[in-house]
Structure formats: structure tokens, C-alpha cells
């Protein structure tokens, strides 16, 4: 019986790997498929704006800057940032998927550091990522301008 166990385990692992790769490939196509991170993917989008605060909440920024508009709080594994969003590649899709100014953001530590760095506050930042219907933005790139 032990001789049949290993081939079955290998077969199951191969099927899961192939299913994951297929899902990842479909997640990169604009407008279709399931993301490997969970939730329906909506294609890659670019968001431009300025980080106005790192380590603070949306409510705190609104109290300090009541005239500031288009504020979004991005919560991540190391804390949160508040960003004043000035442009989104597909604003209609953004508005449909966000529904709330509080979103989750996933990125590697280097990208999170770039977003939350004090020297980048109030500089124009462009985020490239995948926004899921779970209101989670998976970040692939962060470009700082200025």
C-alpha cells in the first residue's frame, strides 16, 4: 500500500500546481479570471497620488485636513498609509470595486517601505497593481516622481 501513496501524492501536488499556474495566468488578463490571491481579478491598474501620512488613520487625516479630497487608507501587514489619490487609470472600475475609502494592500517589504518612507511623503507616487473585488490591492510596482 505504501508504494501507491507516493505517486498519488505527487499527482495531487502536480494538479494543484497546474491549477495555481493557470489561475495566475488568467489573473493577468484584464477583466477576467480568478486571482491567485483570492477574489475576482479586474486587471492591472495604475493609481497616482501622494501619500499624506504613514502610520496614521484616515480619520486623523480628515480631521487635520478637512478640505483634502479623494483620501484612501491602505492597510498592510506593517501598518497603514493614507494617500490622496489624484488619478486612477480606470476610475469607473476603481469606484465600483473600492466602495469604501479603506482598502487592504499587499506588497513585498521593499515596496511597502517605498510607499511609507518619510522622504516620499507628498511626492507624486504611481502604484501599479491588481485590485480584487475583496478590496485588496496587490502591488507590483511603486514609482516615486519628484
N, C-alpha and C positions, 0 to 999 in steps of 0.2 A: 504494500500500500504506500510505502514511503517513496517508491520510485515514481508514482503518479503525482505526488504532491508538488514537486519542484516544477515540472512542465506546466501544471495548472497555474501555479503562482506566477511563473514567467509570462504565460499567456494573458492572464488578468492584468499584469503590470503593463504589458505591451498595448493592450486595448485601452487602458486608462491614459497612457502616454499619447497614443494617437488621437484619442478624443480630445485631450487637452491641447494638442498642437492644432487640430482642426478648428477648435473653438478660438484659439488665439489668432489664427489667420483670418477667420471671419470677423473678429473684433476689430481688425484694422481696416475693414472696408466701411466706408462712410455709409451710415444708415442701416446697417444690418448685422445680424449675428448676436451671439452672446459673448460678453467679455470674460476673460479668464478670471477677472476679479469679482464677478457676480453682477447680475443685473444686465439689462439690455444695453448694448453699446449704441452710441449715436454718432460715431465717427470722431475723428480728431478735430479739435477746435483750438483756436488761439484767443487768449484773453489778454488785454492790455490794460494796465492801470498802475497805481502807485500804492505801495504798502505804506500805510499811515501809522501803523502800530504793530509791534511784535510783543506777544505776551500779555495782551490786554483783550478785553471783550468788546463786542460790537456796541453794547450798551454804554460802556465807558467812553468810546469814541463819539457816539451820538450826543452824549451829554457835553463833552468838551468841544465838539464841532457840530452844532445843531444844523448848520447850513450845508454841510457836506452831504452829497447825494451818491447814490449807487455804491453804498458800502456793503461789503460782504465779509463775513467771518469765516476763515478757513481753519478748521480744527484738524490737527495732525497728531501724530504719536508723541511729539515733544512739546506740545502746547497749542498755540493758536496765533494767527495773524489777522489783521483787519486790512482789507485792501479796498481802495476806491477804484472801481472798475470804470474805465473810460470807453472801452470798445471791446466788443466780442464779435468774432468772425461771423457767427450766425445768431444774432440777437433773439430771433423768434424761438429757436431751439433752446437757447440758454434760458429764456424766460419760462418756457414750458417745463424744462427739466429742473430748474432750481426751485421755483415755487416759494422759496424762503431765502433770506439773505445769510443763512447759516448752512455751510457745506462742510463735508469731510474732504480732506486732501491726503493723497498718498504719494510719496516720492521717496527716493533714496536720501540718505542723510546729507549728501553734498548739495542736492537741490534744495532741501529744506533750509540748510544753512544759508544758501544764497538768497532765498526768499526772506529770511528773518534777520539777516545781517544788518546791524545798525547803520553801516556805511551805505546801504542801499535804500534806506528809508526815504520816501518822497522822490525817488528816481523812477523813471518810466521802466516798467518791467513787463516783459511779454512771456506768458506761460503757454506752453503747448502741452495739451493733454487730452485725455479721453474722459468725457463726462457721462456717467452712467445714470440710469433712472433711479438709482439709490441715493442720488445727490452726492456722489463721491467723484472727485476729480483725480484721476490717476495722471500724475505729471511726468512727462518725458523730457522736457527741457525748460530751462528758465534763462532768459536773456535779459541782461540789465543794460539799459541805454542811458547815456548821460552821465 
